Amino acid sequence: MTDTPRIALILPVYNVAAFLPACLQSLVRQTLPAAEFEIIAVDDGSTDASPAILADYARRMPNLRLLRQENGGLSAARNTGMKHATGRWVAFVDSDDFVAPDTYASWLRHGEAGDLDMLLGNGYYHFEGREPDRPIYSGVQGTDVLSGPEWLRERLAARFLPHMACLHLYRREFIETNRFAFVPRLIHEDVIWTTRALARARRVRFDPEPRYFYRLPVRRFGPDEKARRLDAIIASSIYNARSLGAMIENEVTDRELGRLIGWQLVDGALSIFHKIEQHPYPDARRGHYRRLRDEGFLGLLWRHACDARQKKKLASRWLRTRLRALSS
């Protein structure tokens, strides 16, 4: 490898033995010369065959670096990878996904030619054969270089902004200058990361060619595991809403952009009520509703609702929250 690779691919790994070989093989097949990219695989305390798979590939891939840590979640693993990255550019790869052979060579061409802070890529939702793969961004045209806030405004106005960090290429200096980090133990951790990164990026560009394959496997959980996951998603969604609210108040000076981020805040937070209703345990459902009531969460959403449609939904959720919190 050269002393300074062009790009660092950060690969968090946790109990993905069924999918990991396909992911690693897609990185082996990159058209980018191996000496120009490093793969930093962070094993986040896997208990399945993932460590053995990583060790096997490391013997054949001199640009694959292995790190292991106690389980801390996806955000912690990504943060560890960033601390060890030496590439001039950074991309994140989820270890149950895979990428087309020309992905990173193409993204780097765009990033370097445009002197970008972020290259915004496209991908496919991959349904494992249950239905045809479909583009994540469909019908969205590529762009010339524009600012991150411009892209953020455009996407929020269109009511469609995938927050997936794995679809982006970042200049490492941009990450480090802004001291970006993922919030540990957060579900949907890309929401705050992507919104803040776009709000601060000077130069971005969207490449509409789908190259990243975002796997959507079928997952089935028993009641206890389902409850644990829903508790985590609900708590994280509340955190995200409050963080977006703080961002609007303290970081965003563009009034229209703030209004649109407010729409995103409310739109994402409305899913909390659906998650609570999916919870398998009635006591936990009541507890979540009481928390929303007691912490004034609906007031936060009402302040940031940007149209009559959102306010109508919130009015019905307010009544439901009061009734559910009081139910025996």
SULLINBEL-V623679 format. One record per residue. RES is the residue in one small letter. PSI is psi in degrees with one decimal (* if undefined). Layout:
BEGIN
RES	PSI
RES	PSI
END
This chain:
BEGIN
m	148.9
t	163.0
d	-37.5
t	99.6
p	154.2
r	-35.4
i	143.5
a	125.5
l	117.1
i	121.3
l	92.8
p	139.6
v	126.1
y	108.3
n	55.1
v	35.9
a	-31.3
a	-26.6
f	-18.3
l	-43.4
p	-41.3
a	-38.4
c	-51.0
l	-38.2
q	-34.9
s	-28.2
l	-35.8
v	-36.5
r	5.5
q	139.1
t	-16.7
l	131.2
p	139.3
a	-31.4
a	-13.1
e	-1.4
f	145.6
e	144.9
i	119.8
i	101.0
a	119.9
v	103.7
d	111.9
d	50.9
g	37.2
s	145.9
t	4.5
d	-153.0
a	4.1
s	-44.9
p	-38.4
a	-39.0
i	-44.3
l	-44.4
a	-38.6
d	-45.0
y	-34.4
a	-30.9
r	-24.0
r	-8.8
m	96.6
p	-17.4
n	8.1
l	117.1
r	133.2
l	130.2
l	147.9
r	139.0
q	164.1
e	151.8
n	123.0
g	-1.0
g	167.7
l	-45.0
s	-45.8
a	-39.3
a	-41.4
r	-41.8
n	-40.3
t	-44.1
g	-41.0
m	-35.5
k	-28.4
h	-3.1
a	138.4
t	-11.7
g	151.7
r	-23.6
w	157.5
v	137.0
a	151.0
f	134.7
v	123.6
d	134.9
s	-3.0
d	6.3
d	-179.8
f	166.1
v	153.8
a	154.0
p	-30.7
d	12.7
t	-59.5
y	-28.2
a	-42.2
s	-46.4
w	-39.6
l	-38.9
r	-45.7
h	-46.5
g	-45.5
e	-41.4
a	-35.3
g	2.4
d	50.4
l	156.4
d	-38.1
m	136.3
l	127.7
l	111.5
g	-177.7
n	166.0
g	-170.8
y	142.2
y	122.6
h	116.0
f	13.6
e	34.5
g	-7.1
r	-30.5
e	164.1
p	143.0
d	148.8
r	148.6
p	144.9
i	-52.2
y	117.7
s	125.5
g	13.0
v	124.5
q	150.3
g	162.4
t	160.8
d	-174.7
v	132.5
l	175.2
s	157.1
g	-45.8
p	-34.3
e	-46.1
w	-40.6
l	-45.4
r	-46.0
e	-45.1
r	-40.6
l	-35.1
a	-32.5
a	-4.0
r	34.4
f	110.4
l	96.8
p	130.9
h	5.9
m	112.9
a	-24.6
c	-12.4
l	3.8
h	152.3
l	132.3
y	140.0
r	126.2
r	-36.6
e	-35.9
f	-44.1
i	-47.3
e	-38.4
t	-38.7
n	-2.1
r	42.7
f	141.6
a	151.5
f	146.3
v	118.5
p	146.4
r	18.3
l	133.9
i	148.6
h	42.2
e	-19.4
d	-16.4
v	-54.1
i	-44.2
w	-52.9
t	-41.2
t	-46.6
r	-41.8
a	-44.7
l	-37.2
a	-24.2
r	-10.0
a	133.4
r	-37.9
r	118.2
v	166.7
r	143.7
f	125.3
d	113.8
p	-6.7
e	117.9
p	125.1
r	-21.5
y	133.9
f	108.0
y	106.1
r	135.0
l	81.8
p	160.1
v	125.7
r	136.0
r	134.6
f	145.9
g	171.5
p	-43.1
d	-44.4
e	-39.5
k	-42.9
a	-44.4
r	-44.9
r	-41.3
l	-39.4
d	-43.3
a	-41.4
i	-42.8
i	-47.8
a	-41.2
s	-37.9
s	-37.0
i	-44.2
y	-46.1
n	-43.5
a	-45.2
r	-37.6
s	-40.1
l	-38.8
g	-43.2
a	-36.1
m	-44.5
i	-43.2
e	-33.7
n	-16.5
e	-27.0
v	117.7
t	-18.5
d	114.4
r	-41.5
e	-39.8
l	-40.0
g	-40.0
r	-41.1
l	-37.5
i	-33.3
g	-39.7
w	-44.9
q	-41.8
l	-51.6
v	-43.2
d	-44.6
g	-39.5
a	-27.4
l	-25.4
s	-19.4
i	-40.0
f	-36.7
h	-40.4
k	-39.4
i	-42.6
e	-24.6
q	-11.3
h	133.4
p	-11.2
y	120.3
p	-40.8
d	-39.2
a	-38.3
r	-47.0
r	-40.1
g	-41.5
h	-42.3
y	-39.4
r	-38.1
r	-45.5
l	-41.1
r	-50.8
d	-29.5
e	5.5
g	30.9
f	-37.7
l	-27.6
g	-40.1
l	-45.3
l	-39.9
w	-39.4
r	-27.5
h	-1.9
a	134.4
c	-0.4
d	171.6
a	-31.9
r	-46.0
q	-39.1
k	-34.8
k	-43.5
k	-42.0
l	-35.7
a	-42.3
s	-36.6
r	-34.9
w	-45.7
l	-44.4
r	-42.2
t	-44.8
r	-44.7
l	-45.2
r	-38.2
a	-28.5
l	-12.1
s	150.3
s	*
END
